[in-house]
Amino acid sequence: MAAGGAGAGAGAGVGAPASLLQGWERENAAREAAEGVKTGTCTILDVVETLGSPLENADPRMRAQGIQMLSEVLLQCYSLLQEQEVTHLVLFYENRLKDHHLVIPSVLQGLKALSMCVALVPGLAVSVLKAIFQEVHVQSLLQADRHTVYSIITNFMSSREAELKGLGADFTFGFIQVMDGEKDPRNLLIAFQIVRDIIVKGYALGPFAEELFEVTSCYFPIDFTPFLLPLLIEKMDSDVQSAKLDSLQTLNAACMIYGQKELKEFLPSLWSSLRREVFQTASEKIEVEGLSALRALSTCLSRLVLSSDDEDLLDSFLAGILQDCRHHLCEPDMKLVWPSAKLLQAAAGASLRGYYRITNSVLPLLVEQYTKHVQSSQHRTILEVLLGFLELRQQWGLQEEDKSPLLCSKAALCSMVFSALTEPSVQLQLIGIRVLTFLGSLQGLLTLSDVEKLVDHLAQFILHEEDSQTSLAAMEAAGILAPVYPEAFSRCLVRKLSEGLQSEIQEDTSPPQQERCLQALAAVSTHSSIVRETVPVLLQHLQQVQEDTMPADSHAVVSVCQSLQQVALQCQQDAQSYWYFHQAVVPCLVGLAVQAAIQENSHTVPSKILLKEEALSAMVLVISTACTHLNPELAAQSVSKVVPLFLDGDLSFLPGNAFHSTFQHFQDGQCLMAAQRRLVALLMAFVCSLPRNVPIPQQDRLLCELLALSCSSDCPFTATAAAKCFAGLVNKHPAGPQLDELLETATNKLEQGLNEGTHQSQALILLLWVSKALLLRYHPLITHLTDKLLMLLGDTVLGPAVGDGFALLMGDSPDVLGKSCHAEVRLMFRQRFFTECVPQLVQGFHTAAPGVKANYLKGLSHILNYLPKPVLVTELPTLLPLLVEAVSCPDRVVQLSTLHCLQPLLLDAPHVMSLHIDTLVGKFLSLTDSTAMAIRIAALQCLHALASLPTPVVLPYKSRVIRALAKPLDDKKRLVRKEAVTARGEWFLLGTSAR
């Protein structure tokens, strides 16, 4: 980790935009920072250093935001802090208690996190409490902040009792000051607990015993009269929708604390009101709240502990619900089936006892009704209701399954569902598959013959069903049930899929059928024993493609690789299966590619399918997915075999090892070696996916070879893959003299390449990827490389490509420079790059020659497109004139990127955008005639968003826009017509009461 580089620019990157730490972005950044601390990629002091500017900002709101973000990080990783870190943080937070009142709530959150730290030096707990007692007037804070103070005291009392007792009566006096005047019941609960502990655990009261009594006794006695329920019933029965909603939400909350005594008298009236709201409501919100209140009511009754003399209120309450709802399930027209089912499911979902009571009555009835009705729509409704009841069962696990109504009705249920699978209705088949999946997921519910029948049905749907929805649903079901019945799925489904794949090859079946078999083989690979059967089948299919034993194109390779990648993803949770997959698949893929490269005779376009760009790219994803989750020991074992293959041509670890020629990947001077050099993409996939603590053998030599290849290869695919591989390794390289020397060599090589006409594009690609690698880790050299890129924007030849390159710098690169492949990605790198780069971009645009101005606009639009919108909004007044100009740029990439940037800004910053309304309307309307469909769609989306600006601003343009949007209504592309209808409709509503 380049600590020096991180500190140098991090503060500027964080502190410049005023709204940087607002809302969702602050929460995401805090979560990201906490993950970094947890994984060891950064320390909490790095986070403090990165937040330098906000923590020291003159604006108290900005300071509050900065401290709040730091506090959120601490709350997520306080257990990992070291003693020295805790000490520094406590001193910092204590000092902040003297700050502006806006900052105090964020400071208290941080102190709460620190109060839970194990590594708290003796004396700090006393120091923190003294600071709070002295600096904070607690009762002037909001309820949540007062609660935080009580939590800090409680934490210290439970972990630092001896230290607090050392304060003597000062601690009691300080607490009395904190509690005096407290009115919130939530805070009083924790305050009373503190008082109890002070007395029971023998804290010194000194002369403050009477004050402690007075500050506590004023709250007693506590009387409670349940006057609320009659009022709620009255409000529910009113015609005012808001009153209904409020009363239902209040009832929901009241049920969490009420007991039998408070509820018993009002249960019939409450049920009557709730039933009416669900049966007769015209509002979905009220229906949802009504069902939620019914569930809360049933949950409350389920909590009651019964003695032999008590009335079972839950049983009598549920009996009333069944009496009022059950008969609706039997009505021939089925009009009230769904309201009744929802009420029954809400009551049943409250407890396992309630679930058994309801389903004992309902399940047999549903089976009976299924046999009575004949229409598929009726059957579908009954199955959907049944599924609703079945899904409720999941929340209680597998306990007491012997009492389950499912066991009593399982034969009838299975017969009903298997019958549904044979009906021609696709929708009925889909719901039948879902019901059967749930029944099958309950261990012991299905008999062996039922399981075999289930697997046969799924195989039939996968292999022969014409409707793709049913086929995909069957695959999903197979993936869920295969771990439950691995032997049955292995014996029946895998064998049939394998045979189906072979027969399709022999009979030259259509590619979609082959693809379906490949997808199903991947979907069912959710158990270790099945993985060991499906993986060889998939690899054999790939070998047949390579050996030309079947007619195929690169799409066939991509399909197999997509299935292999899915299997790899499914194996990542099981270390044993994952290692098996890695050992079986990676050597096989590399071996097939090496064999194809050795046999390749073409000097230009590869003739072997496996060497085509689409095929190699698909193999890259498989290898990367098969490496990212390896433990360091196994990863080191594997990489020790792969690197010698590419550096020395050591083929010993490849399966078969029957190669008739040598593999000379990095050899120069032979045209025939071009095919072999394309395989650098596979090397990239492997070494760039390994954890940072895995040593790469011969790394210095490998980096030199990659650097040379990236600058010299005439094949864009090879040069790019080599550059990405080099960048991925540089990003993970430990800081120090070796890295400095390597980067100096690379910089010299880049300068040389950029100055020579023959390999300028290759050098630029390398420059972009190395810049990305260093930007992510805040390496100091990024400043020099950024200056180089900004200078190249003025180049008439390379400028357009450099402008496009800013999208690479700001975007995600999950294959080599993403967190999934263990790259070092520092906090808020995009904001840092924006702060340092955009002012120079704007200045460069104004001074550039007319012929290259578009390059600067392209770079700017890409940067702004990837920037979090809250940050962009604050800089909008300065940048908007440039964005408006970018819309007029003839470059389509610039136009599209800028439109995508402007569309959300129209919604997020209406007042700033309103200043340019006249220009924006004209620009957007002109682009609806663009020859590029994507630009026409984006322009229409912007016009739609434009209608959300304040009505007085846009109303004068209403007639003009509506007339102009008549033309795109007849556009030849359906997606354009769809956007035109939406946008024009919004403009029609401008100034009307319907808007």
N, C-alpha and C positions, 0 to 999 in steps of 0.2 A: 504494500500500500504506500503510495507516494504521499507521505504525510505532509511534507513541506509544500508540495504543490496544492494539496487540498486546502491548507489553511490560507494560501495566498489569495485565492480568488473566490473561495466559498462564500465568504461574508458578503461580497459584492453581489454575488449571484442571488443570495437569499434576500438581501435587504432592499434592493432597488425598487421593485414594483410595490406600490403601497398596499395592494390587496393580496399579496403573495400568499399569506398564511390564512386566508379566509376559507370557511366552509369545508366542502368535501375535500379540497386540495390539502388543507392542513391535516385532516384526519388521515388521508391516504399517505401523506408524507410521514406522519407520525408512525403509522403502521409499518411503513417501509423502513424507517430508521430503527424501529424496535426489532424488526427482523434482522437488520444488519448487526445490531448488538448481540442478538441471540445466536446468530451464526458465526460471530467472531470477525466479520468483515470490517467492522469499525467499533470504536469504543464510544461510551457516552460522552467523553470529553471531545471526541471528533464532532459529535452532534452539536455540542455547545459551541464549538469553534465555527461550525457551518452556520449556526444561527446568530453569529456575532452582531450583524447590523440590526436586526429586529430587537435583540435584547438590549441594545444601547440606543435605540432610536429616540429622538426627542419627543415624538408623539406617543402619549401614554397608551393609546389604543394599539399602536404597533407593538409597543413593549409587551402589552398584555397578550397579544396574539403570539408573539415569539415565546414568551414564558409558558403560555398554554400549550403550545406544541411540544416544548421540552417536557412539560408535566405529563402530557399524554404518553410520550415515549417512556418516561419513568414508570408510569402506572402499568405499562406492559412488560417491563423488564427489570423491575426493582430487585428481584431476587438474584440477578447476575452481577450486581454492582460490587466493585472491590472497595475495601475500607477507605483507601485514599480518595477514590471517586466520591464516595458518600460524604466524606468530610468536606471536600471542596464544594459539593452541591449544597450541603446544609448551610455553610457559611454564606454562599451566594443567595439562597432563598431567605435566610434570616435578614440579610441586608435589604432584600426587596420588600420586606414587610413595612419598611419606612417609605415606600414608593406611593405613587398616586393611588387613590381609592379604586380606580378602574383595574389596576394590576393585581390587587389583593386576592380576588377569587382564584386566579390562575396560580398565584404563589401558594395558596393553601392546598390546591390540588397536588402540587409538587411535594409539599411537606407531608401530605398524606401518604404519597408513594414512599418517601424516605422513611416515614415512621414504621413501615412494614419491612425495612431492610434488616437482614441478619447482621450485616457487616457495619453496624453502627457503633462507633467508638464510644466508650463510656463517657458520660458527661454531655453528649450531644442532645439526648432526649430532654434533659433539664434545660439546656440552652434554648432549644426550640420552644418549649412551653413558656419559658420566661419571656421570650421575644413576642410570642402571641399575646400573653397576658398584658404585656407592656404596650405593644404597638397597635393592637387590633381592637377596635370597639365592636365586639362580636354581634351584639344585638342590633347593630345598624346594617348588618349584612342581610342578603336574601336567605330564604330558608335553606336552600341547598348548600350554600356556603357555610351557614351555621352548622349544618349537619356534618360538613367536612371537618370543622374544628372539633366537634364531639368525637368524630371517628379518630382523629389524631390522638386525642387524650386517651380514648379507649385502647388504641394500639399500644401506646406507651405503657399504660397501666398493666396490660397483659404480658408485655415483654421486658419492661424496665422498672418493675415494681420497687426494687431496692433503691434505685437512683431517685425515683420520685419521692419516696419516703424521706430521703435525705434532705428534701426541701422543707420538711417539717410542715408547719401550719400555712406556710406561704402557698403551697400547692392548693390546699383547701380554699384559701382566700381567692386565689386566682380563678379557680373553677366557679366559685360563687359569683364572681364578676361576669364570667362567661354566661352562666345560666340565668342570671337575674333578669326577669322580664320575658322569658321564653314563652311563646304562645302556641307554637305549632305542635300538634300531637306527635308527629313523626320524630321531631327532635326531642320532645319530652320523654319518649320511650327510652332513648339511649341516654338521656340525661339522668333519668331515674336509676338506670342501671349503674351509672357512674357513682351516684350518691350511695347506692347500696354497697358497692365495692369499697368506697371510702370508709364506710362504717364497719363492714364485715371484715375487711382485710387489715384494719387497724392503722389507717393513715392518721396522722396527727391532726386533731381539730383545733387545739389551742384555744384561743379566745373566740373562735369563730363557730363554735358549736351551735349557739343560738341563731346566728345568721344562716347557717346551713339548714336548720330546722325551718326557719321562716321562709327561706327561698323555695323550700320543698312543700311545706304544709299548705301553702296558699292554694294548691291545686286540688285539695281534698276537702270533703268527700266528692267522688265523681258519680253523678246520677245520669241514667240514660233512659229515655223513654222512646220506644219505637214509633214515633209519630210519622216517620218517613214513608212507610209502605202505603198507607191510605192515600197520601199525596201523590205517590208515583202511579198508583192505579188510576187516580183521577186524571192525571196528565196523559197517561197512555190512552185513556178513553176519549180524550179531546180530539178536535179536528185540526189542531195546529201541529204541523209536521215537525217543527223544531222542538216543540214540547215533548212529542212522542220520543224523538231521538234522545233528548237529554234524559228523560225518565228511564229509558231502557239502559242507557249507559250507566246511570246512577244505580239502578237495580243490579247490574252486573258487578259493580264495585262493592255494593253493600253485601252481596252474597259471600264475599270473601271473608267477612267478619261476623255475619249474623249466625245464629244458632237456631235450634228447634223452637225454643221459647218465642223468639221474635217472629218466626215464619209461619208457624202452625196455623194460626187464625186466618192468614191471608192467602194460603196456598190455592184454594179454589178460585178466588178472584184473580190472582196473578195468572194462573193457567188460562182462565177465560180470556183475559186481555191479550196474553201472548199468542194464543191460538188465533184470535181474530186478526192480529197484525200480520201473521204469516198467511192465513187463508185469504184475506181481503186487501192486503196492502197494494198500493200503487207505487211504492218506493222500494227499490232494491236495498238501499241503505237501512231502512227501517226493518225490512225482512231479516237482513244479516244481523242487526243488533238484537232483534227479537229472538232469533235462534241462539245467539250468544248468551242472552240473558237466561233462556231456558236451560241451556247447558250449565251455566253458573249455578242456577237454582238446584238442579239435579246433583251437581257436585257438592253443594253445601249440605244437602240432605244425606249424601253418601258418606259424609265425614262423621255423622252422628254415631256415637257408641251406644249400642242398645243393651239394656238390661232385660231381664225376663218379663218385667212389668210394662216396659215401654211399648208404645205403638210404633210400628215400623212406618215412619212417614214416607220414606222413599218408595216402599212397595205400594202403599195406597196412592201416592202421587203418580207413579208410573202406571198403575192400574187405570187411573182416570184418563191418562194420555192414550193408552191402548184402546180404551172404550170409545174415545172420541175420534181416533184416527184409523184404527184397524179396518173398519168396514169400508173405508174409502178405497183401500187396496183391492177390494173385491167388486167394485162397481164396473159394469160392462163398458161404459164410455171412458173410464180411467181419467176423468177430468181432474180429480183432486188427488191423484196418486202422488205427484211430486210434492205438493205442500205437506201432505200427510207423512211422506217418507222423510222429508227434511226435519219435521218436528220429532219424529220417532228417532232419527239418527242423532239429533242434538241431545235428546234425553239419554240415549244409549251410550253416547260418547263420554259421559261424565265419570263413569266408574265401571269396573269389571262386573260388579254385582248388577248394576243397571243394564249393562250390555247383555248379560245372560238373561235377565228378566224380559227384555224387549225381544231379543232374537229368538228366544224359545217360542215365542208366540208368532213372530213374523216370518221366520225362514220357512217353516212348513207351508204357511199360507202362500208365499211367493211361488214355491214349487207347484202348489195346487193351481194357482192362477195361470202359470205358464202352460200347463197342460190344457186348461180350459180355452185359452185364447189361441187363435190360428194365424193372425196376421204377424208378419215379421216385425213391423213397427211396435206392436204390443209386446212381443217377445223381447225386443231390444230394450224397451222401457223397464220391463221387469228385471232384466239382467243388470241394467244400470243401477236400479234401486238396490239389488242384491250386492253389487260391487261396493256401493256406498257403505253398507253394513259390514262387509268383509274387511274393508280398509280400516274401519274403526278398530278392529281387533289387534292391529299391529302395535298399538301404543302400550300394550300390557305384556309384551313378550310372549313366552310359551308356558307361563305358569298355569297350573290347574287345568291343563288341556282336557283332562278326563271329564270335566263338567261341561265342556263346550257344546253348545247346540250344534256346532258344525259336525261334530262326531256323530250325533244322533241323526243328522240329515244328510250325511256325506254321500250315501249311495244315490239318493234322489237328486242331490245337487250335481254330482258328477254326470249322471244320466242326462239331466237337463242341459248342462253345458256342452257335453259331447254332441247332443242333438242340435244345439245352436251352430256348432262348427260345420255341420253337414248342410245347413241351409244356404241358399244361393246369395242371400243379402250380404254384401261386403261389410256394411256397418254392423250387422249382427255377428258376423265372424270376428270382427275386431274386438267387440265387447266380450265375446265369448273367450277369445284368447287372453284378454286381461283377467277375466274371472278365473280361468283355468290356471293362469300363472300364479295368482294369489293362492288358490287351493293347493297347488303343487309346492309352493314355498313353505307350507306348514308341514313339518316333518311328521310322518306317520299317518297323515290324513288319506293319502292315496295308496291303494294297493299296488302290488307289482304289475298286475294286468292293466290297471289304470295308467300307470306311468308309461308302460309300453304303448298303450293306445294314444296317450298324449304325445309321445315322441313321434309316432307315426303320423299323427295329424300335422304336427309342426313340419315334419319332413315334406309332407304332401304340399303344404302351403309354400314352403321355401322353393321347392323344385318345380312345381307345376302350376301354381296359382298365377293367373295372368295379371291380377291386380297387384301393383307394387306396394300399396299400403298394407295389404294382408301379409305379403311376403316379408316386408320389413318388420311388421309387428311380430311375426313368428320368429324371426331372427332375434329380436330383442328378448322375447320370452325364453328362447333357447339359452341365451347368455345368462339370464337370471336363474334358470332352473338347472343348468348343467352342473354347478357346484353342489346342488342338492342330490342329484342322481347321476354322478359322473359315469358310472358303469353303463347305465342304460343309454345315455347320450353317445358314449363312445362306441358302444356295440351297434346301435341302430343309426343315429343321425350322421356321425362322422363317416361311417362306412358308406352310407348312401350318398353323401356329398362327394366323397372321394371317387366312388364309382360314377356318379353323375358327371364329374369333371372329366374323367377319362373317356367316358362314352361321348361327351360333347366334343372332345378333341378328335376322336376317331371319326365322328359323324360330321365334323366341321359345322357344329352348331353356332348359332349367332353369338357374337360377343356378349350381349346383355345376359344371356343364360350362363355363360362362363363366369361373368362378373358376379352374378347372383350367388353361384356356388362359392366363389372366393370370399365374398362378403360373409356368407353364412359360416364358413370355416373359421373366419376370424371372430365372428360374434359368439360362437359356441366355445371359444378357447378361454374359458373363465375358471378352469380347474387345472391343477398341475398335470394330472394324468392325461387330460385331453390335449393340453399344449404339446405334450410329447408325441401325440399322434397327428395333430394338425400341421405342426411346423414342417415335418418331413414331406407331407403332401404338398404344401405350398412351395417348398424348395424344389421338389421334383418337377412341379409345373414350370417353375422358372428355368430349370435346366433344359426342359423340353423346348422352351422358347429359344434358348441359346443354341441348342443343337439343331434347330430348324426342323424338328420333327412335327411341328404344327404350324399352320399359317398364322402369322402374327405380325403386329407392328409394335411400336414403342408403347402404345396404350395398354397392350397385354402385360408388359413389364410393370407399368405404373400401377395397374390393378392389383397384381400380386404384391407389389411393395406396399401399397396402401393397406392390404390385409395384414401383411407382416408387421407394419407399424402399429396397427390396432392391437395385435397380439402383444407386441412389446409394451404398449401402454398398459394393457391389462395385467401384465406380469410384474409391473413395477412395485406392486404392493407385496409381492411374494419373492423374497431374495433367492430362494432355490430355483424357482421357475425362471426368474430373470437371468440368473447365471447360466442356466441351461440354454435359454434363448440366445444369449450372447455368444456362447461357445458354438452353438449349432448354426446360427444365421450369419454372424459377421464374417467368419472365415469362408463360408460358402459364397456369400455375395462378392467378397473381394476376389476369391478364386475364380468365379465365373467371369468377372470383369477383367482380371489379368489374362485369363485364357483368350477372351475376345480380343484384347489389345495386342497380344502376341500374334494372333492369327490375322490381324488387320493388315490389309495390303494397300488401302487407299491413302493417298497423300493429302487429300482434302477432306471431303465429306465422309464420315465414318459409315461403313456399310453394315457393320454389326449393330444389331438392335441395342445391345447393352451399352454401347458406347455413345449412343445419341444423348443429347443434353437432357431430354425429358426423362429418359430411363435413369441416367446417373443422378439426376436431381431427386428422383423418387428413392433411389438406393441410399442417398445421403440422409434422408429423413429416417429411414429404418435404422441405419448404423448409429446415428446420433441418439435416437430414442433408446437404442440398446446399450448405450454407454453412460448416459447421464446419471443413472441411479446405481452404478457400480460402487461397492465400497473400495476405499483406496488400495487395499492389498490386492484385490482381484483386478482392479484397473491397472495397477503397476505390472502385474503378471501378464496382462493382455497386451499392453502397449509395448512391452519389451519384445514382442514378436512382430507387431505391426510396423514399427519404425524401421527395423532392419530390412523389411521387405522393400520399402521405398528407397532407402539409402543404399543398400548393398545388394538388392535383388535376391534376398534370402527367402526362398519359396517353401521352406520346410514346414511351416505351420498350416499351409493351405491344404484342404482335403484332397485326397487323390494324389497330389504331387506328381502328376504325369504330364508335365509341361515339356514341350519339344524344343523350346528356345529359352533364351535368358530374358529376364525382366530388368530393363535398364531405365528406370523412371526418370532420373535426373540427368541422363546422358545428353550431351549436345551433339549437333552436327549431323544427325541422321533424320531424314524426313520421316522414315518409318517409325521413329520413336514418338511422333506427335500423338498417336493414339494412346500410347502408354502414359504420356504426360497428362492426358485428360483425367486419369485416375487420381490426380492430386485432390480432386473433390472428395473422394472416399477417405483419403488421409485426413483432410480437413474435418470431415464429419466425425472421425474417431478422436483425434487429439484435441480438438476444440470442445469436446463434450465432457472431458474428464474433469474431476475436481481439481482445484488449484494446488492441493497438497500432493498430487501424484507427480513424481519426477518423470520427465520425458527423456528417454535415453538419447544421447548425442544431440541434445537440443541446440547447441550453438551451430553445429554443422547443418542441422535440419533448417534452422532459420536462415542461414546463408543460402542454402539451395532454394528455399522458397522465395527469398528476396530476388535472387537471380532469375528464377523462372517467371515471377510475376512481371518483371520488367522486359523480358526477352521473348516470351511466347507470342506467336502470331495468332493464336486461337483465343478469342475473347473469353470463352468459357474457362479455358485453362488458366489464363492470366488472372481472371477474377477469383477463381477458386484458390489459387496460390496466394493472392493478396489477402483474401479473407482468412486463410489459414495462418499467414504471417501475423495479421492483426490480432487474431484470437489468442495466439501465443504471447504476443507482446502485451496484451491487456492483462494477462495473468502472471507475467514475468515479475519476480521480486524486484523491488527498487534497489538500486546500487550501481556500482561502476560497470558491471556487465551490461545492464540495461542501457546505461548512458552511452556506452561504446557501440552497442547494437543500433541505437537510434541515430547516433551520429553517422554510422555507415549507411543506414537506410536513407537519411536526409541527403547525404551526398549522392546516393544512387538516384534519388528522386529528382534532384536538381539536374543531374546529368540527363536523365530520361526526358524531363520536361523541356530541355533545351535542344534535344535532338528530334528531328521530324519523324523518324521511322517508328518510334515507340512512345510517342507522347501520350496517346490514349491509355496505354498500359500504365505509364507512370502516374497519370492522373487517378486511375482507379486505385492504385496502391496508396497514393496520397490521401484519398478520401477514406479508405478503410483504416489506415494507420491513425488518421486524425480522429476517427470515430473511437478507436480503441483507447486513445489517450484522453479524449474528452470524457469518456465514461469514468475514468479513474482520476480525473483532475490533475493530470501530469503537467508540469510547467511548460513542456515543449508545445502543448496545444496552442498556446498564444502565437508562437512563431508559425505554426502550420496554418492557423486560421488567417493570419496576415497574408500568407502565401496564396490561400484560396481566394481571399478578397481581391488580391492583386490580379489573379488569373481571370476574374470576372470581366476584366477589361480586355481580355484577349479575344480577338475576333474568331479564332478557330476553337479554342478550348472553352471559351466563356459560357456558351449554352449548356455544355455538359457539367461545368462547375456549378451553374445555377441549379441544375437537377440534383447535383450531389448534396445540396443542403437538405434535401428530403432524406437522404441516407443518414446524414449526421443527426438529424432530429428524430427519425423514426426508430422503430424497434427492429432488431436484427436477431431473432431468436435462434437462428441456426449456429451462430458463432459468438455473438456478443450480447446474449441475453442471460438473464438470471437462471433460466432453466438449464443452461450449459455452464453454470458456475462462473460466468464472467464477473469482473469487478465493476459494479454499476453504483456510482455514488449518488447521494441524494440530490434531486432537483438539478440534474445536469442541464436540462433544457433551459431552465430559467437562467442559469449561469451563462450559457452560451448566448442566449438572447440579450442579456445585459451587456456582455462584452462585444458582441458582434453587430447588433442592429444599428447602433449609432454610426459605425464605420460604413455599414451598407448604405444607409441613407445619405451620408456625405459622399460616398462613391457614386451613387446614382446622380446626384446633382452636378458633379464635376465630370461625369463620364461623357464620352462622345455619343451622339444620337444613335449610332449603329449598335452600341453595346448596352444601352440603358435597359433593354429588356432582360438582360442577364441578371442585373441587380434586382429587378422586380421579381424575377423567377425565384431567386434565392430568398428574398424577403417573404414572398407568399408561402414558400415551403416552411420557413421558420415559424411564421405566425400560425400556420395550419396545425402544427404540432404543439403549440404553446397552450397551456391551460387557459381557458377563456377568462377566468377572473383576473389573471395577470394581464391579458391582452386588453381587457376593457379599460384598465387604468392608463394604458399607453395610446389608446385609440385616438384622442384628439391630435396627437402628433403624426400618427401613421395613416390615418384615414385618407388624406389627400393622395398619398402614394398608392393606397389600395384602389382608390377610384381610378387612378391613372393606369394601374395594372389591368383593370377590367378591359381597357381599350387596347392593350398590348396585342399585336397580331399573333403572338405565340399562344397556341391552344392550351399548352400545359399551364402557362401563366394564368390564362383566363379561367380554366377549370379550378385550379388551386385557389385562386382569389375568390371565386364565387363560393367555394366550400368554406372559406374563411369568413366571408361576409354574412352568410346566411344565419348562423347562430348569433352574430353580433347584432343583427337587426332585432333579435328578441331580447338580448341581454343588455344592450346599450341604446335604447330607443331615442334618448334625448340627444346624444352625440350624432347618431345616424340621421336624425331629422334635419340637422343643419345642411345636409347634402342631398336632400330629398329630390330636388329637381334633376340633378346629375344622375343619381342612382336610377330613377325611373327610366330615363332615356337610355342609359347603358344596358339595363336589364332587358328592356323591350327589344333593343337592337339585337341582343344575343339570342332571343327566341327564334331568330332566323338563321342561326349558325348551322353550318353543314355538319357539325359534330353533334350526335344525339346527346352525348353526356353533357355538353355545354348547354344545349336547349333545355334539358331537364333541370340542370342546376340553376339556370336563369329563371325558370318558372318557379322553382322552390324559393328563390330570393324574392320574387314578386309576391308570392304567397306570404312570406315573412314580412314583407314591406307593409302589408295591410294591417299588421299588428301595431304599427307606430300610432301615436296619438291621432285620433280621428280628425281634429282640425288641421293637422299637418298633411294627411294623405287624401282627404275628401276632395280637394280641388282637382286631383288627378284621376278621380274615379271613372269618369266617362271615357277618358283617353285610354286608360288601361283596359277597360272592358272591351272597347272597340278593337284594340290591338290584339287582345287574347282570343279573338274569334278565329284568327288564322291558325294558331297551333291546335285548335279543336279538331282540325282536319289533317293533322300531321300523319304521315304514313306509319309512324311508330306508335304502338299502343301505349307504351310507358309515357311518351311525351303527351299524348292526348289525355291520359289520366291526370298528370300534373296540371295540365292546362285547365281541366274541369275543376279541380280543387282550388286552384289559384283564382280563377274567374268567379267561382261561387263565393269566395271570401270577399272579393271586391264588390260583388253585387250587394252583399249584406252591410257594407260600410254605411254608417249613418242611419241604419234602421234599428228598430227595437229588438229584432231577432238576433243581433250581434252581442 
